Amino acid sequence: MLAGEKLPTPPLWLMRQAGRYLPEYRALRAEKGGFLDLVNDPEAATEVTLQPLRRFAFDGAILFSDILMVPNALGQKLWFEAGEGPRLAPELRTRAAIDALEPNPAILDPVYATVRGVAAAVPAATTFLGFAGSPWTVATYMIAGKGSREQAEARRMAYGDPEAVQELIDRIVMMTIDYLAAQVAAGVEAVQLFDSWSGSLAPAEFERWVIAPTVAIVEGLRARCDVPIIGFPKGAGGKLAAYARETTVDAIGLDETVDPVWANAQLPTGLPVQGNLDPLLLITGGAALDAGVDRVIAAFADRPHVFNLGHGIQQDTPIAHVEQLVARVRGS
């Protein structure tokens, strides 16, 4: 489908399908420890990646990892505070702090071991997807040292010291190309670039910090391997068409705020799309969920389409509602 084939029934996977809404995930995490303990344990991370396939027979398996593994490999210390999310140190507010980073790519070796484990176990009919964070989104965490409201620290630095931010973005680009190419070599069949915070940027900044780095990754990765690339610029809105044209990604992921009818009209003819059911609608379930699924499928009836959520599945999502979604998409 990512090659442009329109299928009678859209293939289906869900962002964050391996995770906290599954009781088997919660049990394994309680046994193994914190989130990073799971990510860095290839046997456990392989099991987490496979768990949702056993329950729902999704058409795609998404690698269980985190977008902040790249900052960790670039030299920032990474940890997770209970109830508060990721932390990175030192905060990269100056060029000197960026220049002081000492990369350690070997930190990513457990991820590649997980890829090999999943590739050996995933059903032949299931597409195995790897991923990385897009440079702008990754940079926002590296600059602030954590997730930040409106990404204000990174945006201010991009205006006030664009040369320093460009240096950081360039480092992220190069590490990301290596990271994704190694995932492909280990066994993933497609990759997704998550730009979760692209919607915080003004149009000119979007061109510099979202589109240009994505172009660099797409070109660098294609020079090393032949793999479909899904771009997911969350919040891009009216800039989606320019993103699609200029980055030349193989498919576009749409967040839940995008009108699928509008997207179908605005995006290049024949470009595969992925999405874009509201994760909260999945929590709601019932007739509202069925109607939402039908709207998304109808909007992309004449275009290659991977059914997915508009962002990650939330931890309080009922298992029965995921089962309902799968049945509705597949017409059963």
Backbone as numpy.savetxt, mean C-alpha at the origin, in Angstrom:
# Nx Ny Nz CAx CAy CAz Cx Cy Cz
-5.29 -9.46 -15.08 -6.11 -8.26 -15.08 -5.25 -7.00 -15.08
-4.14 -7.03 -14.35 -3.27 -5.87 -14.30 -2.60 -5.61 -15.65
-2.66 -6.58 -16.54 -2.15 -6.40 -17.90 -3.20 -5.79 -18.81
-4.40 -5.51 -18.27 -5.43 -4.86 -19.06 -6.58 -5.73 -19.47
-6.64 -6.97 -18.96 -7.73 -7.88 -19.33 -8.96 -7.59 -18.47
-10.12 -7.48 -19.10 -11.38 -7.28 -18.39 -11.98 -8.65 -18.11
-12.22 -8.96 -16.82 -12.75 -10.25 -16.43 -14.24 -10.13 -16.08
-15.02 -11.19 -16.32 -16.46 -11.13 -16.02 -16.75 -10.84 -14.55
-15.95 -11.42 -13.66 -16.06 -11.15 -12.22 -14.75 -10.53 -11.76
-14.79 -9.34 -11.15 -13.52 -8.70 -10.76 -12.79 -9.52 -9.71
-11.48 -9.68 -9.86 -10.70 -10.30 -8.78 -10.77 -9.43 -7.53
-10.52 -10.04 -6.39 -10.79 -9.40 -5.11 -9.67 -9.64 -4.11
-9.18 -8.57 -3.52 -8.38 -8.63 -2.30 -8.63 -7.35 -1.54
-8.24 -7.28 -0.27 -8.52 -6.12 0.57 -7.24 -5.61 1.21
-7.04 -4.30 1.14 -5.89 -3.73 1.82 -5.99 -4.01 3.32
-4.87 -4.41 3.90 -4.76 -4.84 5.30 -5.60 -6.08 5.58
-5.81 -6.92 4.58 -6.61 -8.13 4.81 -5.96 -9.07 5.81
-4.65 -8.99 5.95 -3.94 -9.76 6.97 -3.74 -8.88 8.18
-4.54 -9.11 9.23 -4.37 -8.21 10.37 -5.42 -8.35 11.45
-5.66 -7.23 12.15 -6.27 -7.26 13.48 -7.74 -7.66 13.52
-8.45 -7.63 12.40 -9.86 -8.04 12.43 -10.00 -9.56 12.51
-8.91 -10.29 12.27 -8.94 -11.75 12.28 -8.54 -12.29 13.65
-9.38 -13.14 14.27 -9.01 -13.69 15.58 -7.73 -14.52 15.53
-7.48 -15.20 14.41 -6.26 -16.00 14.33 -5.02 -15.11 14.29
-5.15 -13.90 13.73 -4.03 -12.95 13.77 -3.80 -12.48 15.20
-4.88 -12.12 15.89 -4.73 -11.62 17.26 -4.11 -12.69 18.16
-4.47 -13.93 17.93 -3.89 -15.01 18.74 -2.40 -15.16 18.48
-2.00 -15.09 17.21 -0.59 -15.23 16.88 0.22 -14.06 17.41
-0.36 -12.85 17.31 0.36 -11.68 17.82 0.53 -11.77 19.33
-0.48 -12.26 20.04 -0.36 -12.40 21.49 0.74 -13.40 21.85
0.90 -14.40 21.00 1.94 -15.41 21.24 3.33 -14.88 20.91
3.45 -14.12 19.82 4.76 -13.72 19.32 5.26 -12.40 19.87
4.34 -11.53 20.33 4.78 -10.23 20.82 4.22 -9.10 19.97
4.99 -8.01 19.84 4.51 -6.82 19.16 4.50 -6.96 17.64
4.03 -5.90 17.00 3.89 -5.88 15.54 5.22 -6.14 14.84
6.26 -5.44 15.23 7.56 -5.63 14.59 8.13 -7.01 14.84
7.79 -7.60 15.97 8.22 -8.97 16.22 7.63 -9.91 15.18
6.38 -9.66 14.78 5.76 -10.46 13.73 6.40 -10.21 12.38
6.57 -8.94 12.04 7.13 -8.57 10.73 8.52 -9.18 10.54
9.30 -9.20 11.60 10.69 -9.67 11.50 10.85 -11.16 11.78
9.73 -11.87 11.92 9.73 -13.32 12.09 9.15 -13.91 10.81
9.99 -14.36 9.86 9.47 -14.80 8.56 8.42 -15.90 8.66
8.59 -16.83 9.59 7.60 -17.90 9.72 6.24 -17.33 10.14
6.26 -16.42 11.13 5.02 -15.82 11.60 4.41 -14.91 10.54
5.24 -14.10 9.88 4.73 -13.19 8.86 4.15 -13.94 7.67
4.74 -15.08 7.33 4.19 -15.93 6.28 2.81 -16.43 6.68
2.69 -16.90 7.91 1.41 -17.38 8.41 0.36 -16.27 8.37
0.71 -15.07 8.80 -0.24 -13.95 8.80 -0.69 -13.63 7.37
0.24 -13.64 6.43 -0.10 -13.36 5.04 -1.10 -14.37 4.49
-0.98 -15.63 4.91 -1.82 -16.70 4.38 -3.17 -16.81 5.09
-3.28 -16.28 6.31 -4.51 -16.45 7.09 -5.78 -16.02 6.35
-5.84 -14.83 5.77 -7.09 -14.43 5.11 -7.41 -15.25 3.86
-6.38 -15.84 3.24 -6.64 -16.69 2.06 -7.40 -17.94 2.48
-7.07 -18.47 3.65 -7.75 -19.68 4.11 -9.23 -19.39 4.42
-9.50 -18.23 4.96 -10.87 -17.89 5.32 -11.72 -17.52 4.10
-11.14 -16.69 3.21 -11.96 -16.05 2.19 -11.58 -16.39 0.76
-10.49 -17.11 0.56 -10.02 -17.46 -0.79 -9.92 -16.22 -1.68
-9.31 -15.16 -1.14 -9.11 -13.95 -1.94 -8.26 -14.27 -3.17
-8.39 -13.44 -4.19 -7.62 -13.62 -5.42 -6.22 -13.04 -5.32
-5.96 -12.25 -4.28 -4.64 -11.68 -4.06 -4.18 -11.88 -2.64
-2.90 -12.16 -2.46 -2.26 -12.20 -1.14 -1.37 -10.97 -1.06
-1.48 -10.22 0.03 -0.64 -9.03 0.20 0.37 -9.30 1.32
1.63 -9.08 1.02 2.72 -9.30 1.97 2.42 -8.62 3.30
2.61 -9.33 4.39 2.47 -8.74 5.72 3.78 -8.08 6.10
3.77 -6.76 6.14 4.95 -5.99 6.52 4.48 -4.57 6.84
5.35 -3.59 6.68 4.99 -2.21 6.99 5.78 -1.27 6.10
5.18 -0.12 5.74 5.88 0.83 4.88 7.10 1.44 5.55
7.18 1.35 6.88 8.29 1.99 7.58 9.52 1.09 7.71
9.50 -0.05 7.05 10.72 -0.85 6.99 11.81 -0.14 6.20
11.43 0.66 5.21 12.43 1.40 4.42 13.15 2.44 5.27
12.44 3.29 6.04 13.18 4.19 6.93 14.12 3.46 7.88
13.67 2.32 8.38 14.51 1.52 9.26 15.79 1.11 8.55
15.66 0.68 7.29 16.83 0.28 6.51 17.71 1.47 6.14
17.11 2.66 6.07 17.88 3.86 5.76 18.65 4.40 6.96
18.37 3.87 8.15 19.16 4.27 9.30 18.39 4.86 10.46
17.07 4.95 10.37 16.28 5.42 11.50 15.86 4.25 12.38
15.91 4.45 13.68 15.39 3.46 14.61 13.87 3.46 14.52
13.27 2.29 14.45 11.82 2.15 14.34 11.29 1.32 15.49
10.23 1.81 16.13 9.52 1.02 17.13 8.06 1.48 17.14
7.22 0.71 17.83 5.80 1.02 17.91 5.40 1.21 19.37
4.78 2.34 19.65 4.26 2.60 20.98 2.84 2.06 21.08
2.57 1.30 22.13 1.24 0.71 22.28 0.16 1.79 22.29
-0.81 1.65 21.41 -1.93 2.59 21.35 -1.62 3.90 20.67
-0.38 4.10 20.24 0.01 5.38 19.65 0.61 5.26 18.27
1.06 4.07 17.88 1.57 3.90 16.53 3.08 3.98 16.44
3.59 4.13 15.21 5.04 4.05 14.98 5.79 5.28 15.47
7.05 5.04 15.83 7.97 6.10 16.20 9.28 5.86 15.46
9.92 6.96 15.02 11.19 6.90 14.32 12.14 7.91 14.94
13.39 7.52 15.12 14.39 8.43 15.66 15.72 8.21 14.94
16.46 9.32 14.71 16.11 10.70 15.07 15.12 11.31 14.07
14.43 12.36 14.49 13.59 13.11 13.55 14.50 13.82 12.54
14.10 13.83 11.29 14.96 14.37 10.23 14.50 15.76 9.82
14.80 16.74 10.67 14.34 18.12 10.42 15.39 18.98 9.73
16.62 18.44 9.54 17.70 19.22 8.93 18.46 18.35 7.93
19.21 19.01 7.04 20.06 18.27 6.10 21.13 17.49 6.85
21.63 18.06 7.93 22.67 17.38 8.71 22.14 16.06 9.27
20.91 16.05 9.74 20.32 14.83 10.27 20.16 13.79 9.18
19.78 14.23 7.99 19.64 13.31 6.85 21.00 12.74 6.47
22.01 13.60 6.40 23.35 13.16 6.01 23.97 12.21 7.03
23.51 12.27 8.27 24.06 11.42 9.32 23.51 10.00 9.30
22.49 9.75 8.49 21.91 8.41 8.43 22.94 7.39 7.94
22.93 6.22 8.54 23.80 5.13 8.13 22.93 3.95 7.70
22.73 3.78 6.39 21.83 2.72 5.91 22.29 1.33 6.32
21.32 0.46 6.54 21.58 -0.93 6.86 20.56 -1.79 6.10
20.75 -2.02 4.80 19.77 -2.77 4.00 19.50 -4.19 4.50
20.43 -4.74 5.28 20.24 -6.10 5.79 19.03 -6.21 6.71
18.57 -5.07 7.23 17.37 -5.06 8.07 16.17 -5.63 7.31
16.21 -5.53 5.99 15.09 -5.99 5.17 15.15 -7.49 4.86
16.20 -8.16 5.24 16.33 -9.59 4.91 15.17 -10.44 5.41
14.65 -10.20 6.64 13.51 -11.01 7.07 12.28 -10.85 6.16
12.11 -9.67 5.59 10.98 -9.47 4.67 11.13 -10.38 3.45
12.33 -10.44 2.90 12.56 -11.29 1.73 12.36 -12.77 2.07
12.73 -13.15 3.28 12.50 -14.53 3.71 11.00 -14.81 3.80
10.24 -13.83 4.27 8.78 -13.98 4.29 8.24 -14.15 2.88
8.73 -13.33 1.95 8.27 -13.44 0.56 8.52 -14.84 0.03
9.69 -15.36 0.28 10.00 -16.72 -0.21 9.05 -17.74 0.41
8.76 -17.58 1.69 7.86 -18.51 2.36 6.45 -18.46 1.80
5.95 -17.25 1.58 4.61 -17.11 1.03 4.55 -17.62 -0.40
5.55 -17.26 -1.20 5.58 -17.69 -2.60 5.54 -19.21 -2.73
6.13 -19.90 -1.78 6.14 -21.36 -1.82 4.81 -21.95 -1.40
3.99 -21.18 -0.68 2.77 -21.73 -0.09 1.48 -21.20 -0.71
1.53 -20.07 -1.39 0.31 -19.44 -1.88 -0.28 -20.26 -3.03
-1.60 -20.38 -3.11 -2.21 -21.12 -4.22 -1.80 -20.56 -5.58
-1.67 -21.42 -6.55 -1.18 -21.01 -7.87 -2.08 -19.97 -8.52
-3.38 -20.01 -8.23 -4.32 -19.07 -8.85 -4.36 -17.72 -8.14
-3.64 -17.58 -7.05 -3.67 -16.35 -6.25 -2.46 -15.50 -6.57
-2.70 -14.22 -6.89 -1.61 -13.29 -7.17 -0.98 -12.82 -5.86
0.32 -12.86 -5.78 1.06 -12.45 -4.58 1.60 -11.05 -4.79
1.13 -10.10 -3.97 1.50 -8.70 -4.10 2.48 -8.29 -3.00
3.54 -7.61 -3.42 4.42 -6.94 -2.48 4.07 -5.46 -2.45
4.78 -4.69 -1.64 4.46 -3.27 -1.57 5.60 -2.48 -0.93
5.47 -1.18 -1.07 6.32 -0.23 -0.36 5.54 1.06 -0.20
5.95 1.87 0.75 5.40 3.21 0.85 5.99 4.10 -0.22
5.19 5.01 -0.74 5.72 5.98 -1.70 6.58 7.02 -0.97
7.53 7.62 -1.67 8.51 8.48 -0.99 7.91 9.61 -0.16
6.88 10.31 -0.67 6.35 11.42 0.12 5.79 10.92 1.44
4.97 9.90 1.40 4.37 9.39 2.63 5.45 8.90 3.60
6.43 8.17 3.10 7.51 7.70 3.96 8.26 8.88 4.57
8.52 9.90 3.76 9.26 11.08 4.24 8.51 11.80 5.36
7.18 11.83 5.29 6.43 12.53 6.35 6.68 11.89 7.70
6.77 10.58 7.74 7.07 9.89 9.00 8.52 10.13 9.42
9.43 10.11 8.46 10.84 10.27 8.79 11.14 11.66 9.33
10.47 12.65 8.79 10.71 14.03 9.23 10.09 14.28 10.60
8.85 13.85 10.80 8.16 14.11 12.06 8.55 13.12 13.15
9.07 11.96 12.77 9.37 10.92 13.73 8.17 10.10 14.15
7.03 10.36 13.50 5.79 9.65 13.80 4.74 10.10 12.78
3.57 9.49 12.83 2.46 10.01 12.06 2.08 11.38 12.58
1.72 12.29 11.69 1.49 13.66 12.13 0.22 14.24 11.52
-0.44 15.08 12.25 -1.66 15.71 11.79 -1.37 16.60 10.58
-2.02 16.34 9.48 -1.90 17.13 8.25 -0.48 17.14 7.69
0.42 16.31 8.22 1.79 16.21 7.74 2.48 17.59 7.71
2.15 18.41 8.70 2.59 19.80 8.70 4.10 19.94 8.74
4.78 19.09 9.52 6.23 19.21 9.64 6.90 19.00 8.29
6.50 17.96 7.58 7.10 17.68 6.28 6.74 18.74 5.25
5.52 19.21 5.28 5.10 20.23 4.31 5.85 21.55 4.53
6.02 21.92 5.80 6.78 23.15 6.09 8.22 23.00 5.64
8.81 21.85 5.90 10.20 21.64 5.49 10.33 21.63 3.98
9.32 21.07 3.28 9.37 21.05 1.81 9.33 22.45 1.23
8.63 23.36 1.88 8.62 24.76 1.43 9.90 25.49 1.85
10.35 25.25 3.09 11.46 26.03 3.62 12.83 25.51 3.26
12.99 24.22 3.08 14.28 23.62 2.74 14.08 22.50 1.73
13.62 22.84 0.52 13.30 21.80 -0.47 14.51 20.96 -0.87
15.72 21.53 -0.79 16.91 20.75 -1.16 17.11 19.59 -0.18
16.90 19.84 1.11 17.05 18.78 2.10 15.99 17.71 1.90
14.76 18.15 1.65 13.69 17.17 1.43 13.95 16.37 0.16
14.48 17.03 -0.87 14.81 16.31 -2.10 15.87 15.25 -1.85
16.85 15.56 -1.03 17.88 14.58 -0.69 17.26 13.37 0.00
16.35 13.63 0.94 15.68 12.54 1.64 14.83 11.72 0.68
14.07 12.39 -0.17 13.22 11.69 -1.15 14.08 10.83 -2.07
15.21 11.37 -2.52 16.09 10.61 -3.42 16.61 9.34 -2.75
16.93 9.44 -1.46 17.40 8.25 -0.74 16.29 7.21 -0.61
15.09 7.69 -0.34 13.95 6.77 -0.24 13.69 6.10 -1.58
13.76 6.87 -2.67 13.55 6.31 -4.01 14.53 5.17 -4.28
15.79 5.41 -4.05 16.80 4.39 -4.37 16.62 3.13 -3.51
16.37 3.33 -2.21 16.16 2.17 -1.35 14.88 1.42 -1.75
13.85 2.15 -2.15 12.58 1.52 -2.52 12.72 0.70 -3.79
13.47 1.20 -4.76 13.72 0.41 -5.98 14.41 -0.90 -5.62
15.45 -0.82 -4.80 16.16 -2.03 -4.37 15.22 -2.97 -3.63
14.43 -2.41 -2.74 13.52 -3.19 -1.90 12.47 -3.93 -2.73
11.84 -3.22 -3.66 10.81 -3.85 -4.48 11.41 -4.86 -5.45
12.57 -4.53 -6.03 13.23 -5.49 -6.93 13.58 -6.77 -6.19
14.00 -6.65 -4.93 14.33 -7.83 -4.14 13.07 -8.62 -3.78
11.96 -7.93 -3.54 10.70 -8.63 -3.32 10.31 -9.44 -4.55
10.46 -8.83 -5.73 10.13 -9.53 -6.97 11.04 -10.75 -7.14
12.33 -10.56 -6.91 13.27 -11.68 -7.04 12.93 -12.82 -6.08
12.36 -12.47 -4.92 12.01 -13.49 -3.93 10.66 -14.14 -4.21
9.83 -13.52 -5.07 8.60 -14.22 -5.43 7.33 -13.44 -5.57
7.30 -12.11 -5.29 6.03 -11.40 -5.50 5.78 -11.22 -6.99
4.50 -11.12 -7.36 4.10 -11.06 -8.77 3.59 -9.70 -9.20
3.34 -8.81 -8.26 2.92 -7.44 -8.52 3.27 -6.63 -7.28
3.35 -5.31 -7.42 3.66 -4.47 -6.27 2.73 -3.27 -6.23
2.52 -2.76 -5.03 1.72 -1.55 -4.85 2.54 -0.50 -4.12
2.43 0.73 -4.59 3.04 1.89 -3.94 1.95 2.63 -3.16
2.09 2.66 -1.84 1.11 3.32 -0.99 1.54 4.76 -0.73
0.78 5.72 -1.24 1.03 7.13 -0.91 -0.15 7.64 -0.10
-0.20 7.21 1.15 -1.36 7.47 2.00 -1.58 8.94 2.29
-0.52 9.76 2.20 -0.64 11.18 2.55 -0.47 12.11 1.35
-0.65 11.60 0.15 -0.48 12.46 -1.02 -1.54 13.55 -1.07
-2.68 13.33 -0.46 -3.76 14.32 -0.52 -3.51 15.57 0.29
-2.43 15.62 1.07 -2.16 16.82 1.87 -1.41 17.90 1.10
-1.02 17.60 -0.15 -0.15 18.51 -0.89 -0.91 19.40 -1.87
-0.44 20.64 -2.00 -0.93 21.54 -3.04 -0.50 21.01 -4.41
-1.17 21.44 -5.50 -0.88 20.85 -6.82 0.58 20.88 -7.25
1.27 22.01 -7.10 2.66 22.06 -7.52 3.53 21.14 -6.67
3.22 21.07 -5.38 3.97 20.19 -4.49 3.67 18.72 -4.82
2.45 18.43 -5.21 2.08 17.08 -5.61 2.93 16.63 -6.80
3.14 17.52 -7.75 3.97 17.18 -8.91 5.39 16.83 -8.48
5.94 17.61 -7.56 7.34 17.40 -7.17 7.51 16.22 -6.23
6.63 16.09 -5.25 6.88 15.13 -4.17 6.11 13.82 -4.32
5.11 13.78 -5.19 4.38 12.53 -5.43 4.66 11.98 -6.82
4.37 12.79 -7.84 4.49 12.27 -9.21 5.95 12.00 -9.58
6.83 12.97 -9.39 8.23 12.79 -9.83 8.92 11.60 -9.15
8.81 11.45 -7.82 9.45 10.28 -7.21 8.82 8.96 -7.65
7.52 8.97 -7.89 6.88 7.74 -8.37 7.39 7.37 -9.75
7.55 8.37 -10.62 8.13 8.13 -11.94 9.51 7.49 -11.79
10.32 8.02 -10.88 11.67 7.48 -10.69 11.63 6.02 -10.24
10.71 5.68 -9.34 10.60 4.29 -8.88 10.11 3.39 -10.00
9.08 3.83 -10.73 8.54 3.02 -11.82 9.61 2.75 -12.87
10.34 3.79 -13.26 11.38 3.60 -14.27 12.50 2.73 -13.74
12.92 2.96 -12.50 14.01 2.17 -11.93 13.64 0.72 -11.76
12.40 0.46 -11.34 11.98 -0.92 -11.14 11.81 -1.64 -12.48
11.24 -0.94 -13.46 11.06 -1.57 -14.77 12.39 -1.86 -15.46
13.41 -1.11 -15.12 14.72 -1.38 -15.70 15.32 -2.67 -15.15
14.81 -3.12 -14.01 15.38 -4.29 -13.35 14.49 -5.53 -13.40
13.18 -5.34 -13.57 12.29 -6.50 -13.60 10.97 -6.13 -14.27
10.26 -7.14 -14.71 8.98 -6.97 -15.38 7.89 -7.33 -14.39
7.26 -6.32 -13.79 6.28 -6.56 -12.75 5.20 -5.48 -12.82
3.92 -5.84 -12.71 2.87 -4.81 -12.67 2.99 -3.95 -11.42
2.77 -2.65 -11.59 2.90 -1.70 -10.49 1.57 -0.98 -10.31
1.02 -1.06 -9.11 -0.22 -0.35 -8.76 0.16 0.89 -7.97
-0.31 2.04 -8.41 -0.10 3.28 -7.68 -1.35 3.62 -6.88
-1.17 3.97 -5.61 -2.31 4.31 -4.75 -2.06 5.67 -4.10
-2.39 6.77 -4.81 -2.20 8.10 -4.25 -3.45 8.55 -3.50
-3.57 8.15 -2.25 -4.78 8.43 -1.48 -4.99 9.94 -1.34
-6.20 10.35 -1.61 -6.55 11.76 -1.48 -6.18 12.62 -2.67
-5.70 12.02 -3.75 -5.26 12.80 -4.91 -6.41 13.52 -5.60
-7.60 12.95 -5.56 -8.77 13.61 -6.12 -8.59 14.00 -7.58
-8.76 15.29 -7.86 -8.67 15.79 -9.23 -7.31 15.63 -9.88
-6.29 15.28 -9.08 -4.94 15.08 -9.64 -4.71 13.63 -10.10
-5.74 12.78 -9.97 -5.59 11.37 -10.31 -5.21 11.16 -11.77
-5.87 11.88 -12.67 -5.61 11.67 -14.09 -4.17 12.03 -14.44
-3.67 13.13 -13.89 -2.27 13.51 -14.13 -1.33 12.47 -13.55
-1.64 11.96 -12.37 -0.82 10.91 -11.75 -0.76 9.70 -12.67
-1.91 9.29 -13.19 -1.96 8.11 -14.05 -1.14 8.32 -15.32
-1.31 9.47 -15.96 -0.60 9.73 -17.22 0.90 9.82 -17.00
1.32 10.55 -16.00 2.73 10.89 -15.86 3.55 9.79 -15.20
2.94 9.04 -14.29 3.71 7.98 -13.62 3.77 6.71 -14.47
2.79 6.51 -15.35 2.65 5.31 -16.19 2.55 4.03 -15.37
2.00 4.11 -14.15 1.75 2.89 -13.40 0.79 2.01 -14.18
0.80 0.72 -13.85 -0.02 -0.24 -14.59 -1.46 -0.26 -14.13
-1.72 0.24 -12.92 -3.08 0.29 -12.38 -3.13 1.38 -11.32
-4.33 1.91 -11.10 -4.53 2.97 -10.12 -5.45 2.47 -9.02
-5.01 2.61 -7.77 -5.87 2.36 -6.62 -6.63 3.61 -6.26
-7.93 3.48 -6.04 -8.79 4.62 -5.74 -9.25 4.56 -4.29
-9.15 5.67 -3.58 -9.65 5.70 -2.21 -11.16 5.92 -2.22
-11.77 5.78 -1.05 -13.22 5.79 -0.97 -13.86 7.15 -1.24
-13.07 8.22 -1.23 -13.64 9.55 -1.49 -13.82 9.81 -2.99
-13.29 8.95 -3.84 -13.36 9.15 -5.28 -14.67 8.57 -5.82
-15.41 9.38 -6.58 -16.61 8.89 -7.25 -16.17 7.93 -8.36
-16.54 6.66 -8.28 -16.05 5.72 -9.30 -16.54 6.06 -10.70
-17.72 6.63 -10.83 -18.22 7.03 -12.15 -17.33 8.12 -12.73
-16.98 9.09 -11.89 -16.08 10.17 -12.32 -14.71 9.61 -12.69
-14.18 8.73 -11.86 -12.86 8.16 -12.14 -12.86 7.40 -13.46
-13.92 6.65 -13.70 -14.00 5.89 -14.94 -13.98 6.81 -16.15
-14.60 7.99 -16.02 -14.63 8.94 -17.13 -13.32 9.69 -17.30
-12.59 9.92 -16.21 -11.41 10.77 -16.25 -10.11 10.01 -16.51
-10.02 8.77 -16.08 -8.77 8.03 -16.21 -8.58 7.52 -17.63
-7.33 7.29 -18.05 -7.07 6.81 -19.41 -7.87 5.54 -19.73
-8.39 5.49 -20.93 -9.17 4.35 -21.37 -8.38 3.05 -21.23
-9.02 2.06 -20.62 -8.39 0.76 -20.49 -7.44 0.60 -19.32
-7.14 1.70 -18.60 -6.23 1.58 -17.45 -6.92 0.80 -16.34
-6.34 -0.28 -15.85 -6.96 -1.01 -14.74 -7.07 -0.14 -13.49
-8.16 -0.34 -12.77 -8.36 0.38 -11.51 -8.57 -0.63 -10.39
-8.35 -0.16 -9.18 -8.52 -1.00 -7.99 -9.29 -0.21 -6.94
-10.28 -0.81 -6.34 -11.02 -0.13 -5.27 -12.51 -0.33 -5.44
-13.28 0.60 -4.84 -12.89 1.58 -3.85 -13.96 1.71 -2.79
-14.43 0.56 -2.29 -15.49 0.54 -1.29 -15.01 1.18 0.01
-15.87 1.98 0.64 -15.56 2.61 1.91 -15.40 1.53 2.99
-14.27 1.49 3.70 -14.09 0.50 4.76 -15.19 0.56 5.83
-15.77 1.74 6.05 -16.84 1.86 7.04 -18.12 1.21 6.55
-18.32 1.17 5.24 -19.48 0.48 4.69 -19.35 -1.02 4.91
-18.12 -1.52 4.87 -17.89 -2.93 5.16 -18.23 -3.24 6.61
-17.96 -2.31 7.51 -18.33 -2.50 8.91 -19.85 -2.48 9.07
-20.53 -1.64 8.29 -21.98 -1.49 8.39 -22.70 -2.76 7.95
-22.31 -3.32 6.82 -22.90 -4.56 6.33 -24.32 -4.38 5.82
-25.02 -5.48 5.69 -26.42 -5.46 5.30 -26.67 -4.98 3.88
-27.87 -4.41 3.68 -28.27 -3.95 2.36 -27.39 -2.80 1.88
-26.92 -1.98 2.81 -26.06 -0.86 2.43 -24.75 -1.36 1.82
-24.20 -2.42 2.38 -22.97 -2.99 1.83 -23.23 -3.56 0.44
-24.29 -4.31 0.27 -24.60 -4.87 -1.04 -24.75 -3.77 -2.09
-25.44 -2.70 -1.73 -25.64 -1.60 -2.69 -24.32 -0.92 -3.02
-23.45 -0.76 -2.02 -22.16 -0.15 -2.27 -21.29 -0.98 -3.18
-21.28 -2.28 -2.96 -20.53 -3.19 -3.83 -21.04 -3.08 -5.26
-22.36 -3.09 -5.41 -22.95 -3.04 -6.75 -22.60 -1.74 -7.47
-22.57 -0.63 -6.74 -22.24 0.67 -7.36 -20.81 0.66 -7.91
-19.89 0.15 -7.13 -18.49 0.13 -7.57 -18.33 -0.77 -8.80
-18.91 -1.95 -8.75 -18.78 -2.88 -9.87 -19.42 -2.31 -11.13
-20.59 -1.67 -10.98 -21.27 -1.11 -12.15 -20.47 0.02 -12.78
-19.81 0.84 -11.94 -19.05 1.97 -12.47 -17.91 1.53 -13.36
-17.35 0.35 -13.07 -16.18 -0.12 -13.82 -16.51 -1.33 -14.69
-17.77 -1.42 -15.11 -18.21 -2.59 -15.89 -17.46 -2.73 -17.20
-16.98 -1.62 -17.76 -16.29 -1.67 -19.05 -14.79 -1.45 -18.93
-14.25 -1.63 -17.74 -12.82 -1.36 -17.50 -12.24 -2.50 -16.66
-10.99 -2.89 -16.88 -10.35 -3.86 -15.97 -10.40 -3.35 -14.54
-10.85 -4.20 -13.62 -11.14 -3.75 -12.26 -10.78 -4.83 -11.25
-10.00 -4.44 -10.24 -9.75 -5.29 -9.07 -10.60 -4.73 -7.94
-11.52 -5.53 -7.41 -12.34 -5.02 -6.31 -11.51 -4.98 -5.04
-11.63 -3.86 -4.33 -10.87 -3.65 -3.10 -11.57 -2.58 -2.30
-11.05 -2.29 -1.13 -11.52 -1.17 -0.33 -10.82 0.11 -0.77
-11.35 1.23 -0.30 -10.71 2.51 -0.58 -9.53 2.80 0.32
-9.38 2.02 1.37 -8.20 2.04 2.23 -8.23 0.76 3.04
-7.46 0.67 4.11 -7.31 -0.60 4.81 -8.54 -1.02 5.59
-8.76 -2.32 5.66 -9.84 -2.87 6.47 -9.59 -2.52 7.93
-10.64 -2.17 8.66 -10.49 -1.73 10.04 -10.66 -2.89 11.00
-10.07 -2.74 12.19 -9.96 -3.87 13.10 -11.30 -4.32 13.68
-12.33 -3.45 13.67 -13.62 -3.84 14.20 -14.58 -4.33 13.11
-14.04 -4.73 11.96 -14.85 -5.25 10.86 -15.33 -6.67 11.19
-16.63 -6.91 11.14 -17.12 -8.27 11.42 -16.73 -9.24 10.31
-16.32 -10.43 10.70 -15.96 -11.48 9.73 -17.14 -11.75 8.81
-18.36 -11.77 9.34 -19.53 -12.06 8.53 -19.71 -11.04 7.41
-19.30 -9.80 7.64 -19.45 -8.78 6.61 -18.43 -8.97 5.49
-17.27 -9.46 5.83 -16.29 -9.79 4.79 -16.81 -10.95 3.95
-17.40 -11.92 4.60 -18.00 -13.03 3.87 -19.11 -12.54 2.95
-19.91 -11.60 3.43 -20.97 -11.01 2.61 -20.39 -10.30 1.40
-19.32 -9.54 1.63 -18.67 -8.84 0.52 -18.16 -9.80 -0.53
-17.48 -10.85 -0.11 -16.94 -11.83 -1.06 -18.07 -12.45 -1.87
-19.14 -12.82 -1.21 -20.26 -13.44 -1.91 -20.89 -12.47 -2.90
-21.01 -11.20 -2.52 -21.64 -10.23 -3.42 -20.79 -9.97 -4.64
-19.49 -9.81 -4.44 -18.61 -9.55 -5.58 -18.63 -10.73 -6.55
-18.66 -11.93 -6.00 -18.59 -13.13 -6.84 -19.95 -13.62 -7.31
-21.00 -12.92 -6.88 -22.33 -13.26 -7.37 -22.87 -14.55 -6.83
-22.43 -14.93 -5.65 -22.89 -16.19 -5.07 -23.70 -15.97 -3.82
